[in-house]
């Protein structure tokens, strides 16, 4: 029974960190932005809803 020879690593192949780092930073930035938007809605949600309802733009009022 023969075994396959070990393959040398390809030096031209980009590392996993070079692929994952921009994706993970983008995901982190998106999570931060959505968290800030949620915090702003919690702080000013009633005023925003009243202003939209006064102008006839609120669909959920």
N, CA, C and O atoms as a CHARMM CRD file, in Angstrom:
* protein
*
  244
    1    1 UNK  N      0.83800  -1.16100   0.00000 PROA 1      0.00000
    2    1 UNK  CA     0.00000   0.00000   0.00000 PROA 1      0.00000
    3    1 UNK  C      0.89500   1.24100   0.00000 PROA 1      0.00000
    4    1 UNK  O      1.79800   1.37600   0.82600 PROA 1      0.00000
    5    2 UNK  N      0.62300   2.13900  -0.94400 PROA 2      0.00000
    6    2 UNK  CA     1.42600   3.35700  -1.02900 PROA 2      0.00000
    7    2 UNK  C      0.62100   4.54100  -0.52100 PROA 2      0.00000
    8    2 UNK  O     -0.60900   4.55000  -0.58000 PROA 2      0.00000
    9    3 UNK  N      1.31700   5.51000  -0.03600 PROA 3      0.00000
   10    3 UNK  CA     0.65400   6.73400   0.42900 PROA 3      0.00000
   11    3 UNK  C      1.02400   7.87800  -0.49600 PROA 3      0.00000
   12    3 UNK  O      2.07400   7.87500  -1.13900 PROA 3      0.00000
   13    4 UNK  N      0.14800   8.83700  -0.54300 PROA 4      0.00000
   14    4 UNK  CA     0.39800   9.99600  -1.39300 PROA 4      0.00000
   15    4 UNK  C      1.50200  10.85100  -0.78000 PROA 4      0.00000
   16    4 UNK  O      1.58300  10.97800   0.44200 PROA 4      0.00000
   17    5 UNK  N      2.34400  11.43300  -1.61300 PROA 5      0.00000
   18    5 UNK  CA     3.41600  12.27500  -1.07000 PROA 5      0.00000
   19    5 UNK  C      2.82600  13.55700  -0.45400 PROA 5      0.00000
   20    5 UNK  O      1.78100  14.05000  -0.87700 PROA 5      0.00000
   21    6 UNK  N      3.52100  14.06300   0.53900 PROA 6      0.00000
   22    6 UNK  CA     3.07500  15.31700   1.15900 PROA 6      0.00000
   23    6 UNK  C      3.22500  16.45700   0.16800 PROA 6      0.00000
   24    6 UNK  O      4.22400  16.56500  -0.54400 PROA 6      0.00000
   25    7 UNK  N      2.21400  17.29400   0.14100 PROA 7      0.00000
   26    7 UNK  CA     2.26200  18.44400  -0.76200 PROA 7      0.00000
   27    7 UNK  C      2.92900  19.62100  -0.04800 PROA 7      0.00000
   28    7 UNK  O      2.62000  19.89900   1.11100 PROA 7      0.00000
   29    8 UNK  N      3.83000  20.30300  -0.72400 PROA 8      0.00000
   30    8 UNK  CA     4.41500  21.49800  -0.10000 PROA 8      0.00000
   31    8 UNK  C      3.37800  22.62500  -0.08000 PROA 8      0.00000
   32    8 UNK  O      2.51300  22.70100  -0.95200 PROA 8      0.00000
   33    9 UNK  N      3.47600  23.47900   0.90800 PROA 9      0.00000
   34    9 UNK  CA     2.52300  24.59100   0.98000 PROA 9      0.00000
   35    9 UNK  C      2.80000  25.57000  -0.15600 PROA 9      0.00000
   36    9 UNK  O      3.94700  25.78700  -0.54900 PROA 9      0.00000
   37   10 UNK  N      1.75200  26.14000  -0.66000 PROA 10     0.00000
   38   10 UNK  CA     1.86000  27.06300  -1.77900 PROA 10     0.00000
   39   10 UNK  C      2.17000  28.45900  -1.23300 PROA 10     0.00000
   40   10 UNK  O      1.33500  29.02100  -0.52400 PROA 10     0.00000
   41   11 UNK  N      3.33100  29.03900  -1.53200 PROA 11     0.00000
   42   11 UNK  CA     3.66500  30.35500  -0.99100 PROA 11     0.00000
   43   11 UNK  C      2.83300  31.47800  -1.61700 PROA 11     0.00000
   44   11 UNK  O      2.77100  32.57300  -1.05700 PROA 11     0.00000
   45   12 UNK  N      2.20100  31.23400  -2.75200 PROA 12     0.00000
   46   12 UNK  CA     1.39700  32.26700  -3.40000 PROA 12     0.00000
   47   12 UNK  C     -0.02100  32.32800  -2.85000 PROA 12     0.00000
   48   12 UNK  O     -0.74300  33.28400  -3.13100 PROA 12     0.00000
   49   13 UNK  N     -0.42600  31.35600  -2.09300 PROA 13     0.00000
   50   13 UNK  CA    -1.77900  31.33300  -1.54900 PROA 13     0.00000
   51   13 UNK  C     -1.86700  32.33800  -0.39700 PROA 13     0.00000
   52   13 UNK  O     -1.03400  32.31700   0.51000 PROA 13     0.00000
   53   14 UNK  N     -2.88200  33.22400  -0.43000 PROA 14     0.00000
   54   14 UNK  CA    -2.99500  34.21100   0.64300 PROA 14     0.00000
   55   14 UNK  C     -3.34400  33.52600   1.96100 PROA 14     0.00000
   56   14 UNK  O     -4.04500  32.51500   1.99300 PROA 14     0.00000
   57   15 UNK  N     -2.84400  34.09600   3.02300 PROA 15     0.00000
   58   15 UNK  CA    -3.08800  33.48100   4.32100 PROA 15     0.00000
   59   15 UNK  C     -4.52900  33.71700   4.73900 PROA 15     0.00000
   60   15 UNK  O     -5.22400  34.57900   4.20100 PROA 15     0.00000
   61   16 UNK  N     -4.94600  32.94500   5.69100 PROA 16     0.00000
   62   16 UNK  CA    -6.31400  33.04600   6.18700 PROA 16     0.00000
   63   16 UNK  C     -6.54500  34.37900   6.87700 PROA 16     0.00000
   64   16 UNK  O     -7.64200  34.93200   6.80100 PROA 16     0.00000
   65   17 UNK  N     -5.53000  34.89900   7.54600 PROA 17     0.00000
   66   17 UNK  CA    -5.68400  36.18000   8.23400 PROA 17     0.00000
   67   17 UNK  C     -5.92900  37.32300   7.25900 PROA 17     0.00000
   68   17 UNK  O     -6.70000  38.23400   7.55800 PROA 17     0.00000
   69   18 UNK  N     -5.29500  37.28600   6.11800 PROA 18     0.00000
   70   18 UNK  CA    -5.49300  38.35200   5.12500 PROA 18     0.00000
   71   18 UNK  C     -6.90300  38.32800   4.56600 PROA 18     0.00000
   72   18 UNK  O     -7.41000  39.36200   4.13300 PROA 18     0.00000
   73   19 UNK  N     -7.54000  37.18100   4.56800 PROA 19     0.00000
   74   19 UNK  CA    -8.91400  37.07900   4.08900 PROA 19     0.00000
   75   19 UNK  C     -9.90600  37.40700   5.20100 PROA 19     0.00000
   76   19 UNK  O    -10.90000  38.09300   4.96600 PROA 19     0.00000
   77   20 UNK  N     -9.63900  36.92100   6.39800 PROA 20     0.00000
   78   20 UNK  CA   -10.60300  37.05600   7.48000 PROA 20     0.00000
   79   20 UNK  C    -10.56400  38.40900   8.16600 PROA 20     0.00000
   80   20 UNK  O    -11.59200  38.86200   8.66900 PROA 20     0.00000
   81   21 UNK  N     -9.42000  39.06800   8.20400 PROA 21     0.00000
   82   21 UNK  CA    -9.30300  40.32100   8.93500 PROA 21     0.00000
   83   21 UNK  C    -10.21700  41.41100   8.37600 PROA 21     0.00000
   84   21 UNK  O    -10.93700  42.02500   9.16400 PROA 21     0.00000
   85   22 UNK  N    -10.23800  41.69200   7.08300 PROA 22     0.00000
   86   22 UNK  CA   -11.16700  42.71100   6.58300 PROA 22     0.00000
   87   22 UNK  C    -12.63700  42.33100   6.78600 PROA 22     0.00000
   88   22 UNK  O    -13.47300  43.18800   7.07300 PROA 22     0.00000
   89   23 UNK  N    -12.93900  41.05500   6.63600 PROA 23     0.00000
   90   23 UNK  CA   -14.31900  40.61800   6.83100 PROA 23     0.00000
   91   23 UNK  C    -14.74100  40.77000   8.28300 PROA 23     0.00000
   92   23 UNK  O    -15.85000  41.22200   8.56800 PROA 23     0.00000
   93   24 UNK  N    -13.87200  40.39900   9.18900 PROA 24     0.00000
   94   24 UNK  CA   -14.22800  40.50300  10.60200 PROA 24     0.00000
   95   24 UNK  C    -14.30500  41.95800  11.04400 PROA 24     0.00000
   96   24 UNK  O    -15.16300  42.30600  11.85500 PROA 24     0.00000
   97   25 UNK  N    -13.43100  42.81400  10.53200 PROA 25     0.00000
   98   25 UNK  CA   -13.51000  44.23700  10.86900 PROA 25     0.00000
   99   25 UNK  C    -14.77800  44.86800  10.30000 PROA 25     0.00000
  100   25 UNK  O    -15.39600  45.71100  10.95000 PROA 25     0.00000
  101   26 UNK  N    -15.16200  44.47100   9.11100 PROA 26     0.00000
  102   26 UNK  CA   -16.40500  44.96600   8.52800 PROA 26     0.00000
  103   26 UNK  C    -17.62000  44.51100   9.31100 PROA 26     0.00000
  104   26 UNK  O    -18.55600  45.28300   9.51700 PROA 26     0.00000
  105   27 UNK  N    -17.61100  43.28400   9.74000 PROA 27     0.00000
  106   27 UNK  CA   -18.71600  42.76800  10.54600 PROA 27     0.00000
  107   27 UNK  C    -18.78000  43.47400  11.89200 PROA 27     0.00000
  108   27 UNK  O    -19.86700  43.78400  12.38100 PROA 27     0.00000
  109   28 UNK  N    -17.62800  43.72900  12.49000 PROA 28     0.00000
  110   28 UNK  CA   -17.58100  44.44800  13.75800 PROA 28     0.00000
  111   28 UNK  C    -18.09900  45.87500  13.59000 PROA 28     0.00000
  112   28 UNK  O    -18.84300  46.36400  14.44100 PROA 28     0.00000
  113   29 UNK  N    -17.71500  46.55100  12.50100 PROA 29     0.00000
  114   29 UNK  CA   -18.19200  47.91100  12.25000 PROA 29     0.00000
  115   29 UNK  C    -19.70300  47.92600  12.03600 PROA 29     0.00000
  116   29 UNK  O    -20.38300  48.83700  12.50900 PROA 29     0.00000
  117   30 UNK  N    -20.23100  46.93800  11.33400 PROA 30     0.00000
  118   30 UNK  CA   -21.67100  46.84500  11.11900 PROA 30     0.00000
  119   30 UNK  C    -22.40400  46.62000  12.43300 PROA 30     0.00000
  120   30 UNK  O    -23.46600  47.20000  12.66000 PROA 30     0.00000
  121   31 UNK  N    -21.84800  45.78700  13.29300 PROA 31     0.00000
  122   31 UNK  CA   -22.45200  45.55500  14.60600 PROA 31     0.00000
  123   31 UNK  C    -22.42600  46.81700  15.45400 PROA 31     0.00000
  124   31 UNK  O    -23.38800  47.10200  16.16800 PROA 31     0.00000
  125   32 UNK  N    -21.34300  47.57100  15.38600 PROA 32     0.00000
  126   32 UNK  CA   -21.25500  48.83000  16.13500 PROA 32     0.00000
  127   32 UNK  C    -22.28100  49.84200  15.62800 PROA 32     0.00000
  128   32 UNK  O    -22.93800  50.51200  16.42500 PROA 32     0.00000
  129   33 UNK  N    -22.42000  49.95200  14.31900 PROA 33     0.00000
  130   33 UNK  CA   -23.37800  50.90400  13.75400 PROA 33     0.00000
  131   33 UNK  C    -24.81200  50.52400  14.10000 PROA 33     0.00000
  132   33 UNK  O    -25.62400  51.39200  14.41800 PROA 33     0.00000
  133   34 UNK  N    -25.12300  49.25100  14.04200 PROA 34     0.00000
  134   34 UNK  CA   -26.48500  48.83900  14.38400 PROA 34     0.00000
  135   34 UNK  C    -26.74900  49.03400  15.87500 PROA 34     0.00000
  136   34 UNK  O    -27.86700  49.37600  16.26000 PROA 34     0.00000
  137   35 UNK  N    -25.74300  48.82200  16.71600 PROA 35     0.00000
  138   35 UNK  CA   -25.89300  49.07800  18.14200 PROA 35     0.00000
  139   35 UNK  C    -26.10500  50.55000  18.43400 PROA 35     0.00000
  140   35 UNK  O    -26.93000  50.90300  19.27700 PROA 35     0.00000
  141   36 UNK  N    -25.37200  51.41100  17.74800 PROA 36     0.00000
  142   36 UNK  CA   -25.55300  52.85100  17.93300 PROA 36     0.00000
  143   36 UNK  C    -26.91300  53.31400  17.43800 PROA 36     0.00000
  144   36 UNK  O    -27.53600  54.17700  18.05600 PROA 36     0.00000
  145   37 UNK  N    -27.37800  52.75400  16.33600 PROA 37     0.00000
  146   37 UNK  CA   -28.70600  53.11000  15.82800 PROA 37     0.00000
  147   37 UNK  C    -29.79000  52.66600  16.81000 PROA 37     0.00000
  148   37 UNK  O    -30.76100  53.39100  17.02700 PROA 37     0.00000
  149   38 UNK  N    -29.63500  51.49500  17.39700 PROA 38     0.00000
  150   38 UNK  CA   -30.60500  51.01800  18.37400 PROA 38     0.00000
  151   38 UNK  C    -30.58800  51.89300  19.62400 PROA 38     0.00000
  152   38 UNK  O    -31.64300  52.19900  20.17900 PROA 38     0.00000
  153   39 UNK  N    -29.40000  52.29700  20.07000 PROA 39     0.00000
  154   39 UNK  CA   -29.30000  53.17300  21.24400 PROA 39     0.00000
  155   39 UNK  C    -29.93000  54.53000  20.96700 PROA 39     0.00000
  156   39 UNK  O    -30.59100  55.09500  21.83800 PROA 39     0.00000
  157   40 UNK  N    -29.73400  55.05500  19.77300 PROA 40     0.00000
  158   40 UNK  CA   -30.35000  56.33900  19.42100 PROA 40     0.00000
  159   40 UNK  C    -31.86500  56.20600  19.36300 PROA 40     0.00000
  160   40 UNK  O    -32.58400  57.11800  19.77400 PROA 40     0.00000
  161   41 UNK  N    -32.34900  55.09700  18.86600 PROA 41     0.00000
  162   41 UNK  CA   -33.79600  54.88400  18.82400 PROA 41     0.00000
  163   41 UNK  C    -34.36400  54.77900  20.23500 PROA 41     0.00000
  164   41 UNK  O    -35.44700  55.29800  20.50500 PROA 41     0.00000
  165   42 UNK  N    -33.65100  54.12100  21.12900 PROA 42     0.00000
  166   42 UNK  CA   -34.10800  54.00800  22.51000 PROA 42     0.00000
  167   42 UNK  C    -34.14500  55.37400  23.18400 PROA 42     0.00000
  168   42 UNK  O    -35.03800  55.64200  23.98700 PROA 42     0.00000
  169   43 UNK  N    -33.19000  56.23400  22.86800 PROA 43     0.00000
  170   43 UNK  CA   -33.11900  57.55000  23.49700 PROA 43     0.00000
  171   43 UNK  C    -34.13700  58.51900  22.91100 PROA 43     0.00000
  172   43 UNK  O    -34.70100  59.32900  23.64700 PROA 43     0.00000
  173   44 UNK  N    -34.38700  58.45700  21.61200 PROA 44     0.00000
  174   44 UNK  CA   -35.20800  59.46400  20.93900 PROA 44     0.00000
  175   44 UNK  C    -36.38100  58.88100  20.17800 PROA 44     0.00000
  176   44 UNK  O    -36.96100  59.56100  19.33200 PROA 44     0.00000
  177   45 UNK  N    -36.74600  57.63800  20.45700 PROA 45     0.00000
  178   45 UNK  CA   -37.77500  56.96600  19.66600 PROA 45     0.00000
  179   45 UNK  C    -39.13500  57.62600  19.74000 PROA 45     0.00000
  180   45 UNK  O    -39.80600  57.78000  18.72000 PROA 45     0.00000
  181   46 UNK  N    -39.54800  58.01800  20.92900 PROA 46     0.00000
  182   46 UNK  CA   -40.87200  58.62400  21.07500 PROA 46     0.00000
  183   46 UNK  C    -40.94700  59.96400  20.34600 PROA 46     0.00000
  184   46 UNK  O    -41.94800  60.25500  19.69100 PROA 46     0.00000
  185   47 UNK  N    -39.91100  60.77100  20.45200 PROA 47     0.00000
  186   47 UNK  CA   -39.89600  62.06800  19.76300 PROA 47     0.00000
  187   47 UNK  C    -39.89400  61.87100  18.24500 PROA 47     0.00000
  188   47 UNK  O    -40.56200  62.60800  17.52000 PROA 47     0.00000
  189   48 UNK  N    -39.14300  60.87800  17.76800 PROA 48     0.00000
  190   48 UNK  CA   -39.11600  60.61200  16.32500 PROA 48     0.00000
  191   48 UNK  C    -40.48100  60.14700  15.83200 PROA 48     0.00000
  192   48 UNK  O    -40.94900  60.58800  14.78200 PROA 48     0.00000
  193   49 UNK  N    -41.11000  59.26900  16.57700 PROA 49     0.00000
  194   49 UNK  CA   -42.42300  58.76000  16.17800 PROA 49     0.00000
  195   49 UNK  C    -43.46400  59.88200  16.17400 PROA 49     0.00000
  196   49 UNK  O    -44.28200  59.96400  15.25800 PROA 49     0.00000
  197   50 UNK  N    -43.43500  60.74400  17.19000 PROA 50     0.00000
  198   50 UNK  CA   -44.37600  61.85900  17.23500 PROA 50     0.00000
  199   50 UNK  C    -44.14600  62.83600  16.08800 PROA 50     0.00000
  200   50 UNK  O    -45.10600  63.34300  15.50700 PROA 50     0.00000
  201   51 UNK  N    -42.89800  63.10300  15.75900 PROA 51     0.00000
  202   51 UNK  CA   -42.60000  64.01200  14.65000 PROA 51     0.00000
  203   51 UNK  C    -43.05700  63.40400  13.32300 PROA 51     0.00000
  204   51 UNK  O    -43.60300  64.11400  12.47900 PROA 51     0.00000
  205   52 UNK  N    -42.84300  62.11300  13.13100 PROA 52     0.00000
  206   52 UNK  CA   -43.28800  61.47000  11.89300 PROA 52     0.00000
  207   52 UNK  C    -44.80800  61.40900  11.82400 PROA 52     0.00000
  208   52 UNK  O    -45.38500  61.59300  10.75200 PROA 52     0.00000
  209   53 UNK  N    -45.46600  61.15400  12.95500 PROA 53     0.00000
  210   53 UNK  CA   -46.92500  61.08800  12.97600 PROA 53     0.00000
  211   53 UNK  C    -47.52000  62.46600  12.71000 PROA 53     0.00000
  212   53 UNK  O    -48.55200  62.57200  12.04600 PROA 53     0.00000
  213   54 UNK  N    -46.89700  63.50900  13.21100 PROA 54     0.00000
  214   54 UNK  CA   -47.39800  64.86700  12.98800 PROA 54     0.00000
  215   54 UNK  C    -47.32000  65.25600  11.51000 PROA 54     0.00000
  216   54 UNK  O    -48.15200  66.02000  11.02100 PROA 54     0.00000
  217   55 UNK  N    -46.33300  64.73600  10.81400 PROA 55     0.00000
  218   55 UNK  CA   -46.18900  65.03500   9.38900 PROA 55     0.00000
  219   55 UNK  C    -46.86600  64.02400   8.49500 PROA 55     0.00000
  220   55 UNK  O    -46.82700  64.15700   7.27200 PROA 55     0.00000
  221   56 UNK  N    -47.48200  63.01900   9.07600 PROA 56     0.00000
  222   56 UNK  CA   -48.18500  62.00900   8.28300 PROA 56     0.00000
  223   56 UNK  C    -47.25900  61.00200   7.64200 PROA 56     0.00000
  224   56 UNK  O    -47.63300  60.35600   6.66300 PROA 56     0.00000
  225   57 UNK  N    -46.06700  60.85400   8.16700 PROA 57     0.00000
  226   57 UNK  CA   -45.08200  59.94200   7.56000 PROA 57     0.00000
  227   57 UNK  C    -44.94100  58.63200   8.32000 PROA 57     0.00000
  228   57 UNK  O    -44.26700  57.71900   7.84300 PROA 57     0.00000
  229   58 UNK  N    -45.56000  58.51700   9.49100 PROA 58     0.00000
  230   58 UNK  CA   -45.41800  57.29100  10.29100 PROA 58     0.00000
  231   58 UNK  C    -46.43300  56.26900   9.83400 PROA 58     0.00000
  232   58 UNK  O    -47.63300  56.54400   9.85000 PROA 58     0.00000
  233   59 UNK  N    -45.97900  55.09100   9.42300 PROA 59     0.00000
  234   59 UNK  CA   -46.87300  54.03100   8.97600 PROA 59     0.00000
  235   59 UNK  C    -47.36000  53.18500  10.12800 PROA 59     0.00000
  236   59 UNK  O    -48.36500  52.48600   9.99600 PROA 59     0.00000
  237   60 UNK  N    -46.66900  53.23000  11.26200 PROA 60     0.00000
  238   60 UNK  CA   -47.00100  52.35400  12.37200 PROA 60     0.00000
  239   60 UNK  C    -47.74500  53.08600  13.47600 PROA 60     0.00000
  240   60 UNK  O    -47.86300  52.54900  14.57800 PROA 60     0.00000
  241   61 UNK  N    -48.24800  54.27700  13.23200 PROA 61     0.00000
  242   61 UNK  CA   -48.93500  55.03100  14.27400 PROA 61     0.00000
  243   61 UNK  C    -50.42500  54.85200  14.14800 PROA 61     0.00000
  244   61 UNK  O    -51.18400  55.41200  14.93900 PROA 61     0.00000
